[in-house]
């Protein structure tokens, strides 16, 4: 009987060694936990120095036209005040001439305001597109370097502060920002 018991122990021992090897193999093969991060895109777009610099560039680019438009609006307001104040003492011809000047100035202001808004929107979209590519690339580079499997942009229903990487990406964007850009 001892002769038969021996192979039984060997089988048990082999099964134990096989189970142990399988356990070691499967634990070595377990995937690393998934790393997920959250990015508040509105905060990035509001605070990234590239976007802020683009807004400042547009302000400088459109400053003269905006000032001229405001001057025309003030002039139209002054003419209306004059018309109200002096209407009783003006001749019909002078009152009509003043009204035509006000109407022409109002049309000009409206036309210039609409043109300025349209051009500003186009230029804003162009600047945002440039910044968007740079911001998107920074998020992707950050995720790859830090070993993230997924970066979820806002809006989301909930994101724990421990997965919010927005500030870290803003820091990256600040380092990438050209000298002289808004910080």
MODELLER restraints for C-alpha pairs under 7 A, 6 or more apart:
rsr = mdl.restraints
at = mdl.atoms
rsr.add(forms.Gaussian(group=physical.xy_distance, feature=features.Distance(at['CA:34:A'], at['CA:149:A']), mean=6.08, stdev=0.5))
rsr.add(forms.Gaussian(group=physical.xy_distance, feature=features.Distance(at['CA:35:A'], at['CA:148:A']), mean=4.80, stdev=0.5))
rsr.add(forms.Gaussian(group=physical.xy_distance, feature=features.Distance(at['CA:35:A'], at['CA:149:A']), mean=5.27, stdev=0.5))
rsr.add(forms.Gaussian(group=physical.xy_distance, feature=features.Distance(at['CA:35:A'], at['CA:150:A']), mean=6.63, stdev=0.5))
rsr.add(forms.Gaussian(group=physical.xy_distance, feature=features.Distance(at['CA:36:A'], at['CA:148:A']), mean=5.88, stdev=0.5))
rsr.add(forms.Gaussian(group=physical.xy_distance, feature=features.Distance(at['CA:36:A'], at['CA:149:A']), mean=5.99, stdev=0.5))
rsr.add(forms.Gaussian(group=physical.xy_distance, feature=features.Distance(at['CA:36:A'], at['CA:150:A']), mean=4.85, stdev=0.5))
rsr.add(forms.Gaussian(group=physical.xy_distance, feature=features.Distance(at['CA:36:A'], at['CA:151:A']), mean=5.77, stdev=0.5))
rsr.add(forms.Gaussian(group=physical.xy_distance, feature=features.Distance(at['CA:36:A'], at['CA:163:A']), mean=6.67, stdev=0.5))
rsr.add(forms.Gaussian(group=physical.xy_distance, feature=features.Distance(at['CA:37:A'], at['CA:148:A']), mean=6.92, stdev=0.5))
rsr.add(forms.Gaussian(group=physical.xy_distance, feature=features.Distance(at['CA:37:A'], at['CA:150:A']), mean=6.31, stdev=0.5))
rsr.add(forms.Gaussian(group=physical.xy_distance, feature=features.Distance(at['CA:37:A'], at['CA:151:A']), mean=4.63, stdev=0.5))
rsr.add(forms.Gaussian(group=physical.xy_distance, feature=features.Distance(at['CA:37:A'], at['CA:152:A']), mean=6.17, stdev=0.5))
rsr.add(forms.Gaussian(group=physical.xy_distance, feature=features.Distance(at['CA:37:A'], at['CA:163:A']), mean=4.72, stdev=0.5))
rsr.add(forms.Gaussian(group=physical.xy_distance, feature=features.Distance(at['CA:37:A'], at['CA:164:A']), mean=5.85, stdev=0.5))
rsr.add(forms.Gaussian(group=physical.xy_distance, feature=features.Distance(at['CA:37:A'], at['CA:165:A']), mean=6.06, stdev=0.5))
rsr.add(forms.Gaussian(group=physical.xy_distance, feature=features.Distance(at['CA:38:A'], at['CA:151:A']), mean=5.50, stdev=0.5))
rsr.add(forms.Gaussian(group=physical.xy_distance, feature=features.Distance(at['CA:38:A'], at['CA:152:A']), mean=4.80, stdev=0.5))
rsr.add(forms.Gaussian(group=physical.xy_distance, feature=features.Distance(at['CA:38:A'], at['CA:153:A']), mean=5.87, stdev=0.5))
rsr.add(forms.Gaussian(group=physical.xy_distance, feature=features.Distance(at['CA:38:A'], at['CA:159:A']), mean=6.65, stdev=0.5))
rsr.add(forms.Gaussian(group=physical.xy_distance, feature=features.Distance(at['CA:38:A'], at['CA:163:A']), mean=5.60, stdev=0.5))
rsr.add(forms.Gaussian(group=physical.xy_distance, feature=features.Distance(at['CA:38:A'], at['CA:164:A']), mean=4.59, stdev=0.5))
rsr.add(forms.Gaussian(group=physical.xy_distance, feature=features.Distance(at['CA:38:A'], at['CA:165:A']), mean=5.85, stdev=0.5))
rsr.add(forms.Gaussian(group=physical.xy_distance, feature=features.Distance(at['CA:39:A'], at['CA:151:A']), mean=6.89, stdev=0.5))
rsr.add(forms.Gaussian(group=physical.xy_distance, feature=features.Distance(at['CA:39:A'], at['CA:152:A']), mean=6.19, stdev=0.5))
rsr.add(forms.Gaussian(group=physical.xy_distance, feature=features.Distance(at['CA:39:A'], at['CA:153:A']), mean=4.84, stdev=0.5))
rsr.add(forms.Gaussian(group=physical.xy_distance, feature=features.Distance(at['CA:39:A'], at['CA:154:A']), mean=6.21, stdev=0.5))
rsr.add(forms.Gaussian(group=physical.xy_distance, feature=features.Distance(at['CA:39:A'], at['CA:164:A']), mean=5.94, stdev=0.5))
rsr.add(forms.Gaussian(group=physical.xy_distance, feature=features.Distance(at['CA:39:A'], at['CA:165:A']), mean=5.77, stdev=0.5))
rsr.add(forms.Gaussian(group=physical.xy_distance, feature=features.Distance(at['CA:39:A'], at['CA:166:A']), mean=4.79, stdev=0.5))
rsr.add(forms.Gaussian(group=physical.xy_distance, feature=features.Distance(at['CA:40:A'], at['CA:153:A']), mean=6.05, stdev=0.5))
rsr.add(forms.Gaussian(group=physical.xy_distance, feature=features.Distance(at['CA:40:A'], at['CA:154:A']), mean=5.04, stdev=0.5))
rsr.add(forms.Gaussian(group=physical.xy_distance, feature=features.Distance(at['CA:40:A'], at['CA:166:A']), mean=5.86, stdev=0.5))
rsr.add(forms.Gaussian(group=physical.xy_distance, feature=features.Distance(at['CA:41:A'], at['CA:153:A']), mean=6.12, stdev=0.5))
rsr.add(forms.Gaussian(group=physical.xy_distance, feature=features.Distance(at['CA:41:A'], at['CA:154:A']), mean=5.74, stdev=0.5))
rsr.add(forms.Gaussian(group=physical.xy_distance, feature=features.Distance(at['CA:44:A'], at['CA:166:A']), mean=6.96, stdev=0.5))
rsr.add(forms.Gaussian(group=physical.xy_distance, feature=features.Distance(at['CA:44:A'], at['CA:170:A']), mean=6.51, stdev=0.5))
rsr.add(forms.Gaussian(group=physical.xy_distance, feature=features.Distance(at['CA:45:A'], at['CA:51:A']), mean=6.30, stdev=0.5))
rsr.add(forms.Gaussian(group=physical.xy_distance, feature=features.Distance(at['CA:48:A'], at['CA:170:A']), mean=6.08, stdev=0.5))
rsr.add(forms.Gaussian(group=physical.xy_distance, feature=features.Distance(at['CA:48:A'], at['CA:173:A']), mean=6.37, stdev=0.5))
rsr.add(forms.Gaussian(group=physical.xy_distance, feature=features.Distance(at['CA:48:A'], at['CA:174:A']), mean=6.99, stdev=0.5))
rsr.add(forms.Gaussian(group=physical.xy_distance, feature=features.Distance(at['CA:49:A'], at['CA:174:A']), mean=6.08, stdev=0.5))
rsr.add(forms.Gaussian(group=physical.xy_distance, feature=features.Distance(at['CA:49:A'], at['CA:177:A']), mean=6.32, stdev=0.5))
rsr.add(forms.Gaussian(group=physical.xy_distance, feature=features.Distance(at['CA:49:A'], at['CA:181:A']), mean=6.25, stdev=0.5))
rsr.add(forms.Gaussian(group=physical.xy_distance, feature=features.Distance(at['CA:49:A'], at['CA:182:A']), mean=5.18, stdev=0.5))
rsr.add(forms.Gaussian(group=physical.xy_distance, feature=features.Distance(at['CA:49:A'], at['CA:183:A']), mean=5.34, stdev=0.5))
rsr.add(forms.Gaussian(group=physical.xy_distance, feature=features.Distance(at['CA:50:A'], at['CA:131:A']), mean=5.96, stdev=0.5))
rsr.add(forms.Gaussian(group=physical.xy_distance, feature=features.Distance(at['CA:50:A'], at['CA:177:A']), mean=6.22, stdev=0.5))
rsr.add(forms.Gaussian(group=physical.xy_distance, feature=features.Distance(at['CA:50:A'], at['CA:181:A']), mean=6.92, stdev=0.5))
rsr.add(forms.Gaussian(group=physical.xy_distance, feature=features.Distance(at['CA:51:A'], at['CA:128:A']), mean=6.78, stdev=0.5))
rsr.add(forms.Gaussian(group=physical.xy_distance, feature=features.Distance(at['CA:51:A'], at['CA:131:A']), mean=5.86, stdev=0.5))
rsr.add(forms.Gaussian(group=physical.xy_distance, feature=features.Distance(at['CA:52:A'], at['CA:182:A']), mean=5.99, stdev=0.5))
rsr.add(forms.Gaussian(group=physical.xy_distance, feature=features.Distance(at['CA:53:A'], at['CA:181:A']), mean=5.33, stdev=0.5))
rsr.add(forms.Gaussian(group=physical.xy_distance, feature=features.Distance(at['CA:53:A'], at['CA:182:A']), mean=5.33, stdev=0.5))
rsr.add(forms.Gaussian(group=physical.xy_distance, feature=features.Distance(at['CA:54:A'], at['CA:127:A']), mean=5.90, stdev=0.5))
rsr.add(forms.Gaussian(group=physical.xy_distance, feature=features.Distance(at['CA:69:A'], at['CA:109:A']), mean=6.51, stdev=0.5))
rsr.add(forms.Gaussian(group=physical.xy_distance, feature=features.Distance(at['CA:72:A'], at['CA:109:A']), mean=6.55, stdev=0.5))
rsr.add(forms.Gaussian(group=physical.xy_distance, feature=features.Distance(at['CA:73:A'], at['CA:109:A']), mean=6.60, stdev=0.5))
rsr.add(forms.Gaussian(group=physical.xy_distance, feature=features.Distance(at['CA:76:A'], at['CA:102:A']), mean=5.96, stdev=0.5))
rsr.add(forms.Gaussian(group=physical.xy_distance, feature=features.Distance(at['CA:76:A'], at['CA:105:A']), mean=6.33, stdev=0.5))
rsr.add(forms.Gaussian(group=physical.xy_distance, feature=features.Distance(at['CA:76:A'], at['CA:106:A']), mean=6.78, stdev=0.5))
rsr.add(forms.Gaussian(group=physical.xy_distance, feature=features.Distance(at['CA:79:A'], at['CA:102:A']), mean=6.56, stdev=0.5))
rsr.add(forms.Gaussian(group=physical.xy_distance, feature=features.Distance(at['CA:87:A'], at['CA:95:A']), mean=6.68, stdev=0.5))
rsr.add(forms.Gaussian(group=physical.xy_distance, feature=features.Distance(at['CA:138:A'], at['CA:169:A']), mean=6.86, stdev=0.5))
rsr.add(forms.Gaussian(group=physical.xy_distance, feature=features.Distance(at['CA:138:A'], at['CA:173:A']), mean=6.85, stdev=0.5))
rsr.add(forms.Gaussian(group=physical.xy_distance, feature=features.Distance(at['CA:139:A'], at['CA:169:A']), mean=6.41, stdev=0.5))
rsr.add(forms.Gaussian(group=physical.xy_distance, feature=features.Distance(at['CA:142:A'], at['CA:169:A']), mean=6.99, stdev=0.5))
rsr.add(forms.Gaussian(group=physical.xy_distance, feature=features.Distance(at['CA:174:A'], at['CA:183:A']), mean=6.78, stdev=0.5))
